[in-house]
């Protein structure tokens, strides 16, 4: 296997892993988010499943700051135990 093919395969693997991590982050944040109701949570889950690229991108744009604030709050709460 030539070096360029190996590099391209590694790049694709890491991009795929980053994509999976982003989808998992969005789905987890939808369930943790207390600012949105049950119908909105169901809507976001359906959008992320039906149109993943657009759903994740729009969720990051709409709730990006909230994701950071909630993760910091959870980290701070865990460190206080």
Secondary structure, 3 states (H helix, E strand, C coil): CCHHHHHHHHHHHHHHHHHHHHHHHHHHHHHHCCCCCHHHHHHHHHHHHHCHHHHHHHHHHHHHHHHHHHHHHHHHHHHCC
